[in-house]
Amino acid sequence: VAGAEALSYFESSELMDEVADKTRLTRQLLQPLLNSDSSLQLRGKGLIIGLDVGDGERAAAIVKRCFEDGLIIASCGSGGRVLKLIPPLTIPEDDLVEGLDILINSVRSVMEEAA
């Protein structure tokens, strides 16, 4: 019974509408960062997102800075240059924004230090 209820929740249009809203919000918040540096590329679908920062060492520094500021992310891809962003579909919007703020500030900080 509980399993059937869980499946019906995940198939509901309400959940998918929330995911679509969170996807738009995520891309909206990341866009100024992407506009500030042409070496940054965003990939993915829905809330499964990869932020290609162009360099594995830069990605490692960003992962470290995020961790220091309370956000756990990982890198992947060729040379570890892509930051994986895979929040839960049910993440509260406030938590999503807080995590993205940490990520954005970490990326900016690491890139400024490298300049």
Backbone as a ProteinNet text record, in pm:
[ID]
protein_1_A
[PRIMARY]
VAGAEALSYFESSELMDEVADKTRLTRQLLQPLLNSDSSLQLRGKGLIIGLDVGDGERAAAIVKRCFEDGLIIASCGSGGRVLKLIPPLTIPEDDLVEGLDILINSVRSVMEEAA
[TERTIARY]
83.1	0	87.6	187.9	274.8	351.8	395.9	468.5	381.7	257.1	164.8	138.6	126.2	104.4	226.2	345.4	467.6	475.1	444.1	446.3	345.5	227.6	127.2	171.5	242.6	293.3	396.2	488.7	593.5	541	426.7	365.3	270.1	248.8	151.3	202.3	109.5	147.3	193.3	145.6	187.5	338.1	390.1	534.1	610.8	565.6	635.7	631.4	521.5	513.2	614.3	627.8	725.6	867.6	896	1029.1	1056.7	958.9	976.1	1003.3	931.8	954.3	1094.8	1139.4	1273	1381.6	1354.9	1449.9	1465	1353.2	1358.5	1432.5	1402.7	1468.4	1618.8	1658.4	1800.3	1871.6	1816.3	1879.4	1880.1	1774.1	1767	1876.2	1897	1998	2139.6	2159.8	2293.6	2329.2	2230	2256.1	2354.2	2343	2441.6	2584.9	2601.9	2734.2	2784.2	2697.9	2735.3	2768	2694	2718.7	2850.7	2898.3	3019.9	3147.9	3140.3	3260.9	3223.8	3277.4	3241.2	3296.5	3387	3440.3	3343.8	3240.9	3142.5	3030.5	2994.3	2886.2	2792.4	2664.2	2562.6	2502.2	2491.5	2432.7	2333	2249.1	2160.7	2015.8	1934.8	1790.2	1722.2	1622.7	1553.7	1650.5	1643	1731.4	1859.4	1884.3	2011.9	2099	2192.9	2267.2	2416.4	2489.3	2634.5	2683.9	2770.3	2831.6	2976.9	3008.4	3144.3	3223.2	3325.9	3406.8	3536.8	3553.9	3665.3	3795.5	3809.4	3937.5	3915.1	3978.9	3962.7	4015.3	4126.9	4181.4	4087.8	4032.2	3936.2	3813.7	3764.8	3648.3	3677.5	3796.6	3833.5	3836.6	3887.5	3891.7	3750.3	3661	3522.2	3452.4	3474.2	3416.1	3461.7	3590.7	3646.1	3583.5	3574.5	3516.5	3369.3	3295.9	3155	3143.3	3228.1	3224.7	3252.2	3350.5	3383.5	3264.9	3182.1	3067	2936.7	2945.1	2828.7	2752.4	2809.6	2742.6	2828.9	2770.9	2843.9	2807.7	2908.2	2892.2	3010.9	3004.6	3114	3140.2	3258.5	3291.5	3288.4	3278.1	3274.1	3320.6	3307.2	3339.3	3486.9	3521.3	3659.1	3749.8	3843.6	3935.3	3870.8	3748.5	3680.1	3640.9	3616.6	3591.5	3445.4	3355.9	3212.7	3162.9	3092.8	3032.9	2893.5	2867	2736.5	2641.2	2526.6	2421.2	2298.6	2267.3	2152.7	2073.3	2002.3	1923.6	1802.8	1749.4	1627.4	1513.1	1427.4	1313.8	1223.6	1223	1134.7	1204.7	1321.9	1395.5	1311	1303.1	1232.5	1305	1229.6	1287.4	1392.5	1368.2	1464.8	1598.5	1594.7	1718.3	1789.6	1714	1772.7	1844.9	1779.9	1839.3	1964.4	1958.6	2075.1	2192.8	2167.4	2273.8	2330.9	2244.4	2292	2371.8	2331.6	2408.8	2549.7	2560.7	2692.5	2773.9	2712.8	2782.8	2830.1	2741.2	2774.7	2887.1	2877.2	2982.4	3114.6	3110.2	3232.1	3297	3217	3271.3	3335.1	3264.8	3319.4	3448.5	3449.1	3566.3	3687.1	3669.3	3780.4	3829.4	3737.7	3778.5	3848.9	3807.6	3876.1	4017	4032.4	4165.1	4258.9	4203.6	4285.8	4324.5	4250.4	4276.3	4398.4
-119.1	0	125.6	130	247.5	265.4	154.6	162.2	216.5	172.3	220.5	369.8	413.2	555.7	637.8	587.3	657.1	669.6	563.5	567.7	667.3	672.1	766.7	910.5	933.8	1068.2	1109.4	1018.9	1052.3	1063.5	1006.4	1018.7	1137.8	1206.2	1315	1436.4	1508.5	1629.3	1737.9	1734.1	1834.3	1826.7	1707	1690.7	1736.4	1697.4	1735.1	1885.9	1950.5	2096.4	2160.6	2105.7	2157.6	2139.8	2025.6	2000.7	2099.6	2123.2	2219.3	2359.2	2399.1	2529.9	2538.9	2434.2	2433.8	2432.2	2366.5	2365.9	2506.7	2575	2713	2803.6	2790.2	2871.3	2846	2720.2	2685.1	2749.9	2736.3	2793.3	2946.2	3004.4	3149.8	3200.1	3131.1	3174.3	3151.5	3048.7	3019.9	3104.6	3160.1	3232.2	3348.2	3434.8	3542.5	3490.1	3379.1	3318.2	3273	3208.6	3162.8	3280.6	3389.4	3508.1	3575	3554.7	3622.7	3556.2	3432	3361	3260.4	3281.9	3196.2	3055	3029.9	2894.1	2803.6	2861.6	2783.4	2737.9	2610.1	2555.6	2473.3	2491.8	2418.1	2311.5	2189.8	2077.8	2007.8	1926.1	1843.1	1857.4	1788.8	1789.2	1790.1	1875.9	1885.2	1927.5	1859.8	1891.8	1809.1	1736.5	1666	1755.8	1824.6	1930.8	1907.6	1938.5	1938.8	2077.9	2132.1	2262.1	2237.6	2252	2231	2358.5	2347.4	2464	2467.9	2372.4	2376.8	2315.6	2284.2	2236.1	2154.4	2038.9	1951.3	2010.4	2083.8	2146.1	2254.7	2331.5	2435.3	2370.7	2263	2192.9	2140.7	2084	2032	2143.8	2259.7	2373.6	2421.3	2418.4	2459.1	2358.8	2229.6	2125.3	2146.2	2174.4	2196.1	2319	2428.2	2551.9	2530.7	2462.3	2432.9	2353	2251.8	2168.6	2253.1	2342	2430	2518.7	2551.7	2639.1	2563	2428.2	2348.9	2281.3	2276.3	2212	2097.5	1980.1	1864.2	1845	1858.5	1828.6	1743.7	1691.7	1609.5	1650.2	1614.5	1639.6	1508.7	1520.1	1403	1447.1	1360.1	1394.7	1386.3	1425.6	1419.7	1505.4	1441.1	1513.2	1569.6	1529.1	1578.5	1723.7	1773.7	1916.8	1959	1863.3	1892.9	1875.2	1975.1	1967.7	1907.9	1801.9	1734.3	1801.8	1839.7	1897.1	1809	1730.4	1639.6	1649.2	1761.6	1773.7	1680.3	1646.1	1565	1639.5	1566.7	1629.4	1703	1659.9	1718.3	1823.1	1870.7	1969	2096	2148.4	2275.6	2387.3	2478.7	2585.9	2665.3	2693.2	2768.3	2695.6	2564	2485.7	2485.3	2477.9	2481.8	2614	2722.7	2855.8	2869.2	2821.1	2827.8	2750.4	2631.2	2551.8	2618.1	2673.9	2742	2866.7	2938.5	3055	3013.7	2904.2	2854.4	2818	2747.1	2707.8	2829.6	2923.5	3042.8	3120.6	3142.3	3215.3	3140.4	3008.2	2927.6	2935.4	2925.2	2934.6	3070.8	3176.2	3311.6	3330.3	3283.8	3298.6	3226.4	3102.5	3024.4	3086.2	3132.9	3191	3325.2	3402.5	3528.9	3503.7	3402	3369	3323.3	3257.4	3206	3316.2	3426.6	3534.3	3616.2
0	0	0	87.8	94.1	-36.2	-94.5	-221.2	-333.3	-337.5	-440.3	-423.3	-299.1	-271.3	-313.7	-285.4	-325.5	-477.3	-548.3	-694.5	-749.4	-691.1	-740.6	-714.8	-604.5	-575.8	-680.4	-712.6	-808.2	-950.8	-977.9	-1109.8	-1118.2	-1007	-1004.7	-1081.5	-1141.2	-1214.4	-1118.2	-994.3	-895.2	-871.9	-852.8	-831.9	-955.1	-1072.7	-1195.3	-1218	-1179.4	-1188	-1093.8	-972.5	-876.6	-929.4	-989.1	-1045.9	-1158.9	-1243.9	-1353.4	-1298.6	-1193.6	-1131.4	-1072.9	-1005.7	-945.3	-1052.2	-1163.4	-1274.7	-1330.3	-1352.7	-1403.1	-1305.2	-1177	-1075.3	-1074.9	-1081.6	-1081.2	-1199	-1316.1	-1435.8	-1429.7	-1376	-1361.8	-1267.3	-1155.4	-1058.9	-1110.3	-1191.4	-1244.2	-1366.4	-1434.7	-1559.4	-1544.6	-1442.4	-1429.2	-1415.2	-1346.1	-1333.2	-1470.4	-1547	-1681	-1771.6	-1757.8	-1839.5	-1804.7	-1682.4	-1636.8	-1685.6	-1733.2	-1777.6	-1886.1	-2004.1	-2117.8	-2106.3	-2010.7	-1994.5	-1917.6	-1857.4	-1781.6	-1874.3	-1863.9	-1945.6	-1858.2	-1880.6	-1806.2	-1896.8	-1843	-1916.8	-1827.1	-1888.2	-1808.4	-1846.1	-1769	-1791.1	-1655	-1641	-1513.3	-1403.9	-1291	-1178.8	-1179.7	-1287.3	-1303	-1389.5	-1324.5	-1390.4	-1374.4	-1480.1	-1474.9	-1508.9	-1424	-1449.8	-1486.1	-1613.8	-1663.3	-1636.8	-1552.3	-1517.7	-1596.9	-1688.4	-1781.5	-1736.6	-1607.4	-1556.9	-1429.8	-1421.8	-1306.3	-1177.2	-1184.2	-1062.7	-1011.7	-1103.8	-1064.9	-1001.5	-1061.8	-1007.3	-867.2	-846.8	-714.3	-611.2	-649.8	-557.6	-523.5	-621.1	-597	-506.1	-530.1	-444.2	-300.4	-282.8	-148	-82.4	-156.6	-102.1	-66.7	-151.2	-121.5	7.9	22.6	142.9	266.7	258.2	371	408.7	309.7	332.8	356	363.6	402.1	290.2	170.3	57.2	6.6	-3.5	-54.7	-201.2	-287.9	-429.5	-471.6	-591.6	-643.7	-787.6	-833.7	-973.3	-1050.5	-1180.9	-1268.1	-1406.3	-1502	-1639.5	-1669.1	-1787.9	-1835.4	-1747.5	-1680.4	-1592.9	-1468.3	-1438	-1318.2	-1327.1	-1446.9	-1466.5	-1456.3	-1435.3	-1428.7	-1285.3	-1234.5	-1101.5	-1114.8	-1038.8	-1042.3	-944.9	-995.2	-911.7	-929.8	-828.3	-836.6	-706.1	-686.1	-563	-566.9	-450.7	-448.1	-518.1	-583.9	-651.4	-553.7	-428.7	-327.3	-241.1	-282.1	-202.4	-186	-64.4	-45.9	-122.4	-177.4	-257.9	-180.8	-52.4	28	36.1	52	58.3	-76.4	-183.4	-317.2	-339.7	-305.4	-322.2	-235.7	-112.2	-23.6	-83.3	-133.4	-194.2	-318.2	-401.5	-521.7	-486.8	-382.6	-338.2	-296.9	-223.3	-182.5	-306.1	-399.1	-521.3	-599.4	-623.1	-701.6	-635.3	-504.5	-433.1	-437.4	-428.6	-433.7	-571	-675.3	-811.8	-832.8	-795.3	-813.2	-734.6	-611.5	-526.1	-584.3	-624.3	-679.9	-810.4	-892.6	-1020.7	-1001.5	-902.1	-873.3	-822	-738	-685.8	-796.8	-897.7	-1007.5	-1106.1	-1105.4	-1202.9	-1168.4
[MASK]
+++++++++++++++++++++++++++++++++++++++++++++++++++++++++++++++++++++++++++++++++++++++++++++++++++++++++++++++++++

